[in-house]
């Protein structure tokens, strides 16, 4: 498959939200309603490790030493997933996590994608904590003290990215403190608008059934399967 032929027309919707904000739940609803696929960064990295490739060995080494996997590797895996899916429009969940992620993505993809907007699920710390503890996933860091540190780290790393998208008038902030249905009632209209018939201008092209690339490592348990197939119009 020719990467340029797919990526040249790719429309991107980024999704961010702190651990416990329910991004995975909402992405599943988007997937069911609009035909999206839900992938996770954790799945992508683990699959590459399991494949025993050169990148997989490098990923394993970084994780073993408690280091962050280089953004170049994440972008390479992301490209590979998009090409494999054959989809032309992409929802990327949990990415970019920081300004370095965004700069790396835009440097590599500036001629291959069009960013529609950033969808941010804004959830209070106490509600995120309540949900995380209720999940009972037996994570060593799903205790109040560790979880608060994770949220603090997340907020610190993503603030700059959110400010950039806000300055571009591309930030769509959703109140994620309510029930899944309440949050969905705010999220749905954004995609219904995108799915309306295109206007005369090509800039208003609709968001078609697409790939969901979920890079939310903390919430990988909420993610869909890595190798699901894409519905292409």
Secondary structure as UniProt FT lines:
FT   HELIX           3..7
FT   TURN            8..9
FT   STRAND          10..17
FT   TURN            19..20
FT   HELIX           23..34
FT   STRAND          37..40
FT   HELIX           41..51
FT   HELIX           54..64
FT   TURN            65..66
FT   HELIX           71..85
FT   STRAND          89..93
FT   HELIX           99..109
FT   TURN            110..112
FT   STRAND          113..122
FT   HELIX           125..135
FT   TURN            140..141
FT   HELIX           144..167
FT   TURN            168..169
FT   STRAND          171..175
FT   HELIX           180..194
FT   HELIX           202..204
FT   STRAND          211..214
FT   TURN            218..219
FT   HELIX           220..222
FT   TURN            226..227
//
